[in-house]
Amino acid sequence: MPSTPIISTFELGFPWATFDPFLFCVHHDDAYPQGTASMAAPETSLAGRAIGSDFSGNDGWSMYHGDTVPGFPRHPHRGFETISVVRAGFMDHADSLGAMARFSTGDVQWMTAGSGVVHSEMFPLLNTEQPNPTGLFQIWINLPAANKMAPPHFSMLWKEHIPIHSIRDDQGKTSTVTVVAGAYDEQRAPSPPPKSWAADEANDVAILSIVMQAGATLTLPPAKPGSNRTLYFFEGTSLKIADTELKGHCGVRVDAEQALLLVNGDAEAEVLMLQGRPIGEPVAHYGPFVMNSASEIQQAIVDYRKTEFGGWPWKRDDPVHERDAGRFAQRADGTVERP
């Protein structure tokens, strides 16, 4: 008989614990109120917050590093990739290459920081007469040493092109699997950036967002030998994995080489799955820089101070786009892409 597939369980903090090749994962879930005419949070609601570094969750939402519009104003990255999976609301991107984008519920932005980029990620509150619920997963995945200094690049994975697979079990209960990266049951996600660890199918990278009806069952097929696989059970009352029942939200590191039977409890459940073959290289990190050695981190700091990774072409540190801009991506060469 096979042993239990569960290797360990852990609490879901802020951020969530991750394993190679992933570096970071956080679940933002903010019940923002009505926005102002400038898409900012109501000024009267900011009293008592540590503006500039507000992670308080007061009234169900945070400003993060924003001082008028919630979000993350200009900041640098080098040596890894960011993956923004929007679950609700809007995100406005701007970067040091002159590129910008607005994307929304169901869309994914996958950015290779590579040799260095500065970007901002703001949450414009477009609705002035009703609340602006906003949610997303922010995931960092490492780059191997050979690609850490690749040219910066971002890909927009529009929701219209991201597979959502519905599976009905023997009891007629349905689970839906959104395939952000990799594949599930012959449904394959759009291609990630070309220098990504995920670009090579041999690296077995998969990001799945799973929603299960109450009482539903779902089997995840085994991954390739040597891969890491982690499940994050963050919505629902209980979830059974193989013979172990989870009665609270938690992360679960599992043996990726075993098929995994999930049996949901009495309420709708949501699970995020991160999977991939580990890169297996040394990791040196300092804030927004992730390299292989301390000397490379020092070089990243020197380079950023000297070049600002191309400078900042925007008038504000926290640019937001026109209210009626819709969903779009404008590349550094000026070409515009819409879903």
VOTOR-252937 format. One line per field, with one value per atom (N, C-alpha, C): atom name; x, y, z. Coordinates in steps of 0.02 Angstrom, whole numbers. Example, Ala and Ser with C-alpha at 12.3 -4.5 7.8 and 13.67 -1.06 7.14 Angstrom:
BEGIN
semar	(N;CA;C;N;CA;C)
u	(660;615;660;642;684;645)
v	(-284;-225;-165;-112;-53;2)
w	(390;390;390;354;357;394)
***
This chain:
BEGIN
semar	(N;CA;C;N;CA;C;N;CA;C;N;CA;C;N;CA;C;N;CA;C;N;CA;C;N;CA;C;N;CA;C;N;CA;C;N;CA;C;N;CA;C;N;CA;C;N;CA;C;N;CA;C;N;CA;C;N;CA;C;N;CA;C;N;CA;C;N;CA;C;N;CA;C;N;CA;C;N;CA;C;N;CA;C;N;CA;C;N;CA;C;N;CA;C;N;CA;C;N;CA;C;N;CA;C;N;CA;C;N;CA;C;N;CA;C;N;CA;C;N;CA;C;N;CA;C;N;CA;C;N;CA;C;N;CA;C;N;CA;C;N;CA;C;N;CA;C;N;CA;C;N;CA;C;N;CA;C;N;CA;C;N;CA;C;N;CA;C;N;CA;C;N;CA;C;N;CA;C;N;CA;C;N;CA;C;N;CA;C;N;CA;C;N;CA;C;N;CA;C;N;CA;C;N;CA;C;N;CA;C;N;CA;C;N;CA;C;N;CA;C;N;CA;C;N;CA;C;N;CA;C;N;CA;C;N;CA;C;N;CA;C;N;CA;C;N;CA;C;N;CA;C;N;CA;C;N;CA;C;N;CA;C;N;CA;C;N;CA;C;N;CA;C;N;CA;C;N;CA;C;N;CA;C;N;CA;C;N;CA;C;N;CA;C;N;CA;C;N;CA;C;N;CA;C;N;CA;C;N;CA;C;N;CA;C;N;CA;C;N;CA;C;N;CA;C;N;CA;C;N;CA;C;N;CA;C;N;CA;C;N;CA;C;N;CA;C;N;CA;C;N;CA;C;N;CA;C;N;CA;C;N;CA;C;N;CA;C;N;CA;C;N;CA;C;N;CA;C;N;CA;C;N;CA;C;N;CA;C;N;CA;C;N;CA;C;N;CA;C;N;CA;C;N;CA;C;N;CA;C;N;CA;C;N;CA;C;N;CA;C;N;CA;C;N;CA;C;N;CA;C;N;CA;C;N;CA;C;N;CA;C;N;CA;C;N;CA;C;N;CA;C;N;CA;C;N;CA;C;N;CA;C;N;CA;C;N;CA;C;N;CA;C;N;CA;C;N;CA;C;N;CA;C;N;CA;C;N;CA;C;N;CA;C;N;CA;C;N;CA;C;N;CA;C;N;CA;C;N;CA;C;N;CA;C;N;CA;C;N;CA;C;N;CA;C;N;CA;C;N;CA;C;N;CA;C;N;CA;C;N;CA;C;N;CA;C;N;CA;C;N;CA;C;N;CA;C;N;CA;C;N;CA;C;N;CA;C;N;CA;C;N;CA;C;N;CA;C;N;CA;C;N;CA;C;N;CA;C;N;CA;C;N;CA;C;N;CA;C;N;CA;C;N;CA;C;N;CA;C;N;CA;C;N;CA;C;N;CA;C;N;CA;C;N;CA;C;N;CA;C;N;CA;C;N;CA;C;N;CA;C;N;CA;C;N;CA;C;N;CA;C;N;CA;C;N;CA;C;N;CA;C;N;CA;C;N;CA;C;N;CA;C;N;CA;C;N;CA;C;N;CA;C;N;CA;C;N;CA;C;N;CA;C;N;CA;C;N;CA;C;N;CA;C;N;CA;C;N;CA;C;N;CA;C;N;CA;C;N;CA;C;N;CA;C;N;CA;C;N;CA;C;N;CA;C;N;CA;C;N;CA;C;N;CA;C;N;CA;C;N;CA;C;N;CA;C;N;CA;C;N;CA;C;N;CA;C;N;CA;C;N;CA;C;N;CA;C;N;CA;C;N;CA;C;N;CA;C;N;CA;C;N;CA;C;N;CA;C;N;CA;C;N;CA;C;N;CA;C;N;CA;C;N;CA;C;N;CA;C;N;CA;C;N;CA;C;N;CA;C;N;CA;C;N;CA;C;N;CA;C;N;CA;C;N;CA;C;N;CA;C;N;CA;C;N;CA;C;N;CA;C;N;CA;C;N;CA;C;N;CA;C;N;CA;C;N;CA;C;N;CA;C;N;CA;C;N;CA;C;N;CA;C;N;CA;C;N;CA;C;N;CA;C;N;CA;C;N;CA;C;N;CA;C;N;CA;C;N;CA;C;N;CA;C;N;CA;C;N;CA;C;N;CA;C;N;CA;C;N;CA;C;N;CA;C;N;CA;C;N;CA;C;N;CA;C;N;CA;C;N;CA;C;N;CA;C;N;CA;C;N;CA;C;N;CA;C;N;CA;C;N;CA;C;N;CA;C;N;CA;C;N;CA;C;N;CA;C;N;CA;C;N;CA;C;N;CA;C;N;CA;C;N;CA;C;N;CA;C;N;CA;C;N;CA;C;N;CA;C;N;CA;C;N;CA;C;N;CA;C;N;CA;C;N;CA;C;N;CA;C;N;CA;C;N;CA;C;N;CA;C;N;CA;C;N;CA;C;N;CA;C;N;CA;C;N;CA;C;N;CA;C;N;CA;C;N;CA;C;N;CA;C;N;CA;C;N;CA;C;N;CA;C;N;CA;C;N;CA;C;N;CA;C;N;CA;C;N;CA;C;N;CA;C;N;CA;C;N;CA;C;N;CA;C;N;CA;C;N;CA;C;N;CA;C;N;CA;C;N;CA;C;N;CA;C;N;CA;C;N;CA;C;N;CA;C;N;CA;C;N;CA;C;N;CA;C;N;CA;C;N;CA;C;N;CA;C)
u	(42;0;44;26;67;60;111;109;67;50;11;48;12;45;64;39;52;121;163;229;226;191;185;127;102;53;80;54;79;25;30;-19;-11;-66;-64;-53;9;26;22;61;64;137;171;147;140;117;115;184;200;264;264;323;330;393;399;455;481;546;581;542;528;558;522;470;433;468;462;496;448;387;342;272;223;153;112;73;29;-41;-91;-161;-186;-195;-225;-301;-337;-411;-437;-456;-473;-543;-583;-651;-649;-621;-614;-683;-689;-753;-758;-808;-814;-751;-731;-673;-693;-643;-654;-651;-659;-655;-586;-534;-466;-448;-499;-491;-452;-450;-415;-463;-435;-476;-502;-561;-589;-540;-526;-477;-498;-563;-587;-576;-562;-554;-482;-435;-364;-337;-377;-354;-337;-280;-260;-220;-210;-170;-98;-52;19;30;10;12;84;92;157;179;148;161;102;45;-17;-37;-24;-46;-95;-131;-172;-235;-263;-327;-385;-376;-431;-491;-550;-612;-611;-566;-564;-520;-478;-434;-373;-321;-258;-239;-199;-172;-105;-74;-7;42;79;127;98;35;4;-15;-16;-37;-104;-126;-192;-230;-199;-225;-192;-230;-198;-151;-100;-57;17;58;130;163;177;210;279;313;375;423;448;497;534;597;637;634;651;660;719;752;802;806;813;832;777;712;657;598;540;479;422;378;316;257;210;149;90;50;-7;-71;-107;-169;-227;-263;-316;-381;-408;-470;-530;-518;-572;-540;-575;-550;-502;-461;-417;-346;-297;-228;-201;-167;-134;-59;-27;45;77;136;179;251;297;365;417;480;536;552;523;531;483;435;384;321;318;259;207;144;91;35;-9;-64;-118;-179;-233;-263;-269;-299;-344;-387;-444;-459;-517;-538;-526;-487;-472;-409;-382;-321;-259;-203;-139;-85;-43;17;78;121;181;241;279;334;402;447;516;555;576;617;686;714;779;832;866;923;902;839;816;761;709;653;624;597;559;487;441;371;328;267;217;156;122;61;9;-36;-87;-156;-199;-267;-317;-331;-376;-448;-478;-546;-594;-613;-650;-722;-752;-822;-828;-867;-877;-943;-986;-1052;-1063;-1014;-1020;-951;-946;-881;-838;-773;-723;-685;-719;-683;-625;-567;-507;-472;-452;-417;-368;-312;-264;-214;-183;-123;-63;-14;50;101;129;173;240;294;361;390;416;450;521;568;638;659;715;748;813;832;898;953;1014;1070;1079;1068;1079;1032;975;926;914;951;939;950;994;1008;976;923;886;853;840;805;736;715;648;594;539;486;422;364;303;254;216;164;97;46;-22;-57;-82;-122;-194;-230;-298;-345;-395;-440;-474;-484;-516;-475;-410;-366;-341;-364;-342;-393;-373;-421;-453;-518;-555;-590;-570;-593;-643;-702;-753;-754;-753;-753;-812;-855;-913;-897;-905;-889;-949;-942;-994;-1058;-1055;-1114;-1144;-1117;-1143;-1118;-1068;-1039;-983;-975;-929;-870;-811;-751;-728;-703;-674;-600;-560;-488;-467;-442;-415;-340;-318;-249;-209;-177;-137;-69;-41;23;22;58;61;-2;-22;-79;-118;-182;-224;-271;-268;-314;-316;-257;-248;-267;-286;-297;-231;-203;-138;-144;-109;-110;-73;-85;-46;28;70;142;166;210;240;295;327;383;438;475;521;578;601;657;635;570;544;564;573;583;523;465;404;400;443;440;460;498;520;473;434;386;420;484;520;524;515;519;453;400;339;306;312;281;206;167;95;68;22;-16;-89;-124;-195;-236;-291;-339;-401;-418;-469;-528;-588;-650;-691;-711;-749;-817;-870;-935;-935;-982;-990;-998;-958;-963;-929;-897;-866;-801;-784;-720;-681;-615;-572;-506;-479;-414;-364;-308;-253;-204;-188;-142;-72;-30;38;79;126;173;234;281;342;386;426;470;515;521;565;533;470;437;415;410;377;305;260;189;162;130;100;29;-17;-87;-100;-138;-157;-234;-259;-332;-351;-383;-394;-468;-513;-584;-621;-671;-709;-706;-745;-747;-702;-698;-654;-637;-581;-559;-520;-537;-502;-453;-390;-338;-316;-330;-318;-355;-321;-355;-351;-328;-320;-371;-410;-459;-431;-434;-412;-473;-475;-534;-522;-465;-450;-407;-406;-366;-292;-255;-184;-151;-85;-46;-28;-23;-8;45;102;154;144;141;123;176;175;216;188;224;197;192;225;225;165;123;62;1;-46;-111;-143;-180;-205;-281;-315;-388;-409;-449;-476;-551;-574;-646;-667;-710;-730;-782;-786;-835;-902;-935;-1004;-1013;-959;-964;-915;-928;-883;-812;-764;-694;-652;-597;-549;-479;-440;-373;-328;-270;-218;-165;-142;-88;-29;30;93;137;165;203;261;317;371;433;474;539;584;616;658;718;737;796;859;858;912;977;973;1032;1030;1088;1088;1044;1011;968;994;1011;1029;977;946;895;902;884;882;823;768;709;687;690;665;716;775;826;836;837;849;902;961;1016;1044;1104;1134;1188;1211;1265;1259;1291;1290;1323;1376;1410;1364;1322;1275;1221;1202;1155;1186;1248;1282;1287;1300;1304;1236;1183;1116;1101;1122;1111;1151;1214;1256;1225;1204;1175;1112;1070;1008;1021;1068;1084;1113;1149;1182;1135;1093;1053;978;955;883;848;886;859;821;850;820;784;777;743;668;633;561;527;494;467;400;374;306;309;257;255;244;214;200;234;247;272;217;154;97;47;69;23;-36;-94;-153;-176;-209;-228;-297;-316;-381;-437;-489;-544;-575;-580;-613;-563;-503;-450;-467;-508;-523;-462;-468;-413;-366;-302;-255;-185;-139;-67;-33;7;47;121;152;222;268;332;381;389;373;378;316;267;206;148;161;106;58;-6;-59;-92;-102;-135;-198;-253;-315;-341;-376;-403;-457)
v	(-60;0;63;114;175;212;246;285;348;383;444;494;528;577;642;652;715;714;761;768;811;868;913;961;991;1044;1105;1164;1225;1278;1327;1381;1428;1459;1508;1577;1599;1665;1717;1770;1822;1841;1813;1772;1699;1659;1587;1556;1504;1469;1437;1437;1408;1365;1327;1281;1287;1276;1280;1243;1277;1338;1402;1398;1458;1491;1557;1597;1630;1643;1687;1678;1681;1681;1716;1765;1800;1805;1799;1806;1873;1920;1984;1978;1998;1994;2055;2107;2172;2194;2211;2236;2312;2339;2411;2444;2505;2542;2576;2620;2659;2702;2711;2753;2825;2868;2939;2950;3013;3029;3013;3013;2997;2924;2882;2809;2793;2840;2831;2808;2786;2768;2832;2830;2890;2919;2984;3015;3007;3011;3006;2937;2887;2818;2801;2847;2831;2848;2879;2896;2833;2836;2780;2727;2735;2687;2711;2663;2679;2690;2749;2762;2756;2720;2705;2634;2605;2535;2509;2508;2488;2418;2371;2301;2283;2332;2324;2281;2285;2251;2285;2347;2383;2388;2374;2376;2328;2278;2227;2244;2296;2314;2350;2350;2382;2429;2480;2524;2497;2451;2426;2484;2494;2550;2611;2609;2667;2720;2784;2836;2868;2858;2881;2823;2792;2732;2672;2620;2562;2527;2494;2455;2464;2453;2451;2498;2561;2607;2582;2620;2600;2565;2507;2468;2422;2406;2368;2293;2254;2182;2160;2107;2074;2001;1957;1888;1837;1857;1809;1835;1803;1822;1833;1880;1891;1867;1835;1811;1839;1881;1913;1882;1845;1810;1849;1887;1930;1889;1892;1856;1903;1967;2017;2086;2133;2201;2212;2264;2286;2296;2288;2304;2346;2402;2444;2435;2416;2406;2463;2486;2531;2512;2520;2498;2544;2531;2573;2566;2517;2510;2555;2585;2624;2585;2523;2481;2493;2478;2485;2437;2424;2378;2389;2371;2363;2294;2255;2190;2178;2127;2122;2049;2038;1972;1917;1868;1811;1818;1879;1891;1876;1863;1849;1889;1922;1952;1913;1894;1854;1895;1920;1966;1936;1933;1914;1977;1983;2041;2036;1976;1964;2012;2046;2089;2151;2168;2223;2263;2275;2316;2351;2409;2444;2445;2428;2430;2452;2470;2485;2441;2423;2382;2415;2451;2488;2457;2468;2442;2500;2522;2579;2561;2605;2592;2627;2591;2621;2638;2599;2610;2665;2717;2773;2768;2721;2717;2649;2605;2540;2515;2465;2442;2415;2408;2385;2325;2267;2209;2191;2177;2163;2103;2056;1997;1972;1945;1917;1873;1829;1794;1829;1845;1869;1814;1787;1728;1748;1730;1738;1669;1662;1600;1617;1576;1590;1581;1611;1599;1561;1515;1483;1533;1519;1564;1584;1537;1551;1605;1617;1665;1724;1729;1783;1852;1857;1921;1926;1888;1892;1961;1984;2048;2046;2100;2102;2092;2060;2043;2031;2050;2027;2000;1950;1920;1932;1948;1951;1886;1851;1792;1813;1832;1857;1799;1814;1762;1724;1757;1725;1666;1663;1612;1564;1573;1529;1473;1410;1355;1349;1338;1321;1255;1205;1136;1116;1096;1072;996;969;896;878;835;811;742;733;668;620;561;510;530;578;601;663;683;741;808;806;866;891;957;986;1020;1010;1048;1084;1144;1181;1193;1182;1191;1243;1300;1351;1339;1331;1312;1374;1403;1464;1448;1391;1369;1293;1266;1193;1166;1107;1073;1033;1022;977;942;876;836;861;870;891;965;1001;1072;1108;1145;1176;1252;1282;1354;1389;1454;1492;1491;1504;1501;1556;1540;1591;1628;1679;1712;1663;1678;1629;1607;1649;1631;1602;1593;1566;1494;1475;1404;1363;1395;1360;1351;1384;1379;1311;1273;1206;1156;1118;1071;1019;1006;958;980;1045;1071;1065;1041;1018;1073;1136;1190;1191;1194;1200;1246;1288;1330;1319;1290;1274;1309;1340;1368;1324;1293;1241;1264;1258;1271;1208;1186;1124;1137;1111;1114;1075;1091;1053;979;937;865;838;881;858;820;776;741;756;757;773;737;708;675;714;732;764;709;704;651;664;612;621;668;702;744;703;736;702;689;636;621;680;694;747;815;823;887;901;966;988;1005;988;1005;1027;1086;1114;1136;1119;1141;1190;1243;1294;1293;1267;1262;1326;1374;1440;1461;1423;1437;1371;1370;1310;1291;1241;1220;1161;1114;1055;1025;990;958;896;840;778;765;755;737;667;621;549;530;509;488;541;601;652;708;723;776;840;894;960;999;1019;1054;1129;1152;1223;1240;1303;1323;1313;1287;1273;1258;1257;1234;1161;1124;1053;1037;1014;991;916;895;825;792;726;686;693;728;743;682;628;569;523;542;503;541;505;535;558;613;645;650;615;618;672;720;774;762;765;758;819;859;921;909;957;955;984;1018;1038;1110;1141;1208;1213;1259;1267;1280;1249;1254;1281;1315;1338;1317;1296;1272;1300;1325;1343;1290;1267;1218;1248;1243;1263;1201;1191;1130;1146;1112;1120;1081;1066;1035;1087;1073;1123;1142;1205;1229;1202;1200;1169;1208;1275;1318;1360;1386;1430;1491;1514;1573;1626;1683;1741;1795;1823;1874;1933;1990;2051;2092;2090;2126;2105;2151;2136;2104;2085;2054;1982;1936;1865;1839;1823;1800;1735;1716;1654;1664;1726;1739;1809;1820;1886;1938;1919;1967;1989;1944;1963;2010;2001;2048;2117;2119;2184;2218;2178;2206;2232;2197;2220;2288;2297;2360;2415;2401;2450;2469;2419;2432;2474;2459;2496;2568;2578;2647;2686;2652;2685;2698;2650;2653;2658;2642;2637;2591;2544;2495;2529;2583;2618;2681;2696;2757;2748;2802;2799;2851;2831;2880;2910;2893;2915;2975;3017;3077;3061;3005;2984;2919;2907;2842;2789;2811;2765;2778;2775;2794;2746;2775;2737;2763;2720;2737;2769;2792;2826;2780;2810;2770;2725;2749;2710;2673;2660;2629;2557;2524;2454;2410;2346;2299;2305;2315;2324;2312;2305;2304;2344;2393;2431;2414;2389;2368;2429;2416;2470;2502;2464;2492;2528;2534;2570;2529;2467;2424;2409;2406;2395;2329;2292;2226;2229;2205;2200;2129;2106;2039;2032)
w	(0;0;0;-39;-39;28;49;110;99;154;147;103;59;15;51;112;147;179;160;190;252;248;305;294;348;344;381;363;395;392;437;439;379;360;306;336;334;360;305;312;261;253;202;146;164;115;123;109;145;134;65;33;-34;-37;-90;-99;-170;-178;-241;-297;-354;-379;-360;-317;-297;-238;-236;-185;-136;-159;-121;-148;-103;-124;-71;-93;-46;-77;-35;-56;-31;-78;-61;-69;-18;-18;18;-19;10;-10;40;28;25;-29;-34;-40;-11;-17;-85;-92;-152;-161;-224;-239;-251;-253;-268;-344;-365;-436;-464;-422;-445;-434;-421;-411;-347;-300;-237;-183;-127;-69;-37;-6;26;78;73;118;191;204;273;303;261;285;301;290;298;367;409;477;516;551;592;556;492;453;448;444;434;360;335;263;238;183;156;172;224;242;283;251;285;265;309;300;355;380;440;430;369;358;393;416;449;403;431;392;334;336;284;224;231;174;198;155;169;112;128;76;48;84;67;64;10;8;-26;-46;-77;-25;-46;0;-21;-83;-104;-138;-188;-220;-187;-168;-138;-187;-161;-203;-187;-238;-229;-281;-261;-306;-328;-369;-402;-354;-378;-340;-388;-374;-422;-408;-460;-455;-499;-478;-520;-501;-552;-540;-532;-542;-534;-574;-564;-600;-551;-569;-530;-572;-539;-571;-531;-563;-531;-559;-517;-537;-506;-547;-520;-512;-451;-436;-434;-420;-419;-423;-454;-457;-515;-508;-562;-537;-581;-567;-624;-607;-657;-650;-706;-710;-748;-725;-762;-746;-794;-780;-811;-794;-815;-889;-922;-995;-1033;-997;-1029;-1045;-1025;-1037;-982;-998;-949;-967;-918;-930;-877;-894;-845;-857;-804;-810;-750;-757;-711;-695;-666;-642;-693;-674;-718;-759;-764;-802;-760;-795;-762;-797;-758;-786;-760;-807;-790;-813;-765;-781;-762;-810;-798;-782;-719;-700;-731;-731;-763;-738;-784;-766;-726;-727;-685;-716;-677;-699;-637;-647;-595;-618;-573;-592;-533;-549;-497;-511;-457;-460;-416;-447;-410;-420;-371;-372;-379;-440;-449;-428;-388;-364;-413;-465;-520;-501;-457;-439;-387;-404;-357;-320;-340;-307;-274;-278;-246;-226;-183;-161;-218;-203;-252;-225;-218;-193;-239;-210;-247;-218;-260;-236;-288;-266;-312;-274;-312;-289;-320;-279;-303;-289;-343;-338;-368;-334;-362;-377;-438;-457;-476;-455;-465;-537;-555;-619;-606;-649;-641;-655;-632;-641;-714;-759;-830;-857;-824;-849;-803;-749;-701;-732;-782;-813;-883;-893;-956;-963;-1024;-1032;-999;-967;-937;-990;-968;-1016;-976;-1004;-971;-1023;-1001;-1042;-1008;-1048;-1023;-1042;-992;-1003;-990;-1043;-1035;-1018;-978;-954;-1011;-1068;-1125;-1151;-1134;-1160;-1106;-1045;-990;-982;-988;-984;-915;-915;-854;-867;-831;-844;-789;-808;-761;-759;-698;-689;-644;-669;-631;-604;-538;-508;-513;-484;-489;-454;-408;-372;-405;-462;-496;-470;-426;-398;-444;-448;-496;-462;-491;-474;-537;-529;-586;-573;-624;-619;-670;-646;-690;-697;-759;-773;-790;-739;-748;-779;-759;-788;-792;-841;-848;-880;-857;-889;-837;-853;-815;-863;-865;-906;-978;-1007;-1076;-1089;-1037;-1043;-1025;-1072;-1061;-1059;-1011;-1003;-1060;-1069;-1118;-1099;-1148;-1137;-1090;-1042;-1000;-1039;-1009;-1044;-1063;-1116;-1145;-1101;-1054;-1011;-944;-935;-872;-862;-799;-781;-805;-808;-829;-905;-943;-1016;-1042;-1002;-1021;-987;-1026;-996;-952;-963;-921;-849;-836;-768;-730;-764;-731;-689;-710;-672;-686;-632;-639;-584;-603;-556;-571;-524;-532;-478;-498;-451;-453;-397;-395;-351;-378;-340;-340;-280;-273;-241;-272;-240;-175;-131;-70;-86;-54;-63;-125;-164;-227;-213;-259;-257;-321;-315;-372;-362;-416;-413;-454;-422;-457;-477;-541;-563;-536;-533;-508;-553;-522;-559;-579;-611;-631;-570;-572;-515;-499;-434;-411;-404;-426;-421;-350;-334;-273;-288;-242;-251;-183;-184;-123;-137;-92;-96;-40;-57;-9;-4;51;63;101;66;96;99;69;74;83;127;140;213;232;302;317;271;281;213;211;150;169;137;150;93;111;63;79;32;44;109;161;223;278;262;312;302;354;349;378;339;361;383;446;472;478;454;453;393;375;318;333;284;294;227;229;172;182;127;130;78;101;55;45;-18;-31;-76;-76;-120;-190;-234;-300;-345;-326;-369;-357;-308;-296;-322;-351;-368;-303;-306;-245;-248;-203;-199;-150;-176;-134;-125;-64;-49;-8;-36;-4;51;97;151;130;178;167;142;120;91;31;-13;-70;-45;-77;-57;-114;-96;-146;-125;-174;-164;-219;-200;-249;-248;-306;-310;-346;-315;-346;-353;-412;-425;-472;-462;-509;-488;-537;-522;-491;-435;-403;-447;-443;-479;-445;-378;-342;-340;-346;-343;-279;-257;-198;-210;-158;-161;-113;-140;-100;-115;-64;-78;-30;-56;-17;-43;-6;-29;-98;-147;-214;-260;-235;-277;-254;-302;-288;-336;-308;-348;-318;-339;-314;-262;-253;-205;-176;-119;-87;-132;-168;-211;-268;-293;-346;-319;-257;-225;-220;-197;-192;-261;-312;-380;-402;-385;-402;-370;-307;-272;-306;-323;-357;-425;-463;-529;-524;-475;-469;-450;-403;-384;-443;-486;-542;-600;-616;-677;-666;-605;-591;-640;-667;-715;-772;-796;-853;-835;-770;-749;-745;-728;-717;-761;-815;-863;-844;-785;-766;-720;-722;-680;-607;-593;-524;-509;-444;-423;-423;-423;-419;-475;-538;-592;-598;-611;-630;-698;-735;-804;-805;-864;-871;-849;-820;-794;-846;-908;-960;-1004;-979;-1020;-1039;-998;-1012;-999;-1018;-1010;-1070;-1057;-1112;-1087;-1134;-1120;-1174;-1155;-1203;-1192;-1244;-1240;-1241;-1227;-1227;-1296;-1349;-1417;-1439;-1393;-1408;-1435;-1453;-1478;-1421;-1438;-1388;-1401;-1348;-1351;-1308;-1335;-1296;-1300;-1249;-1252;-1303)
***
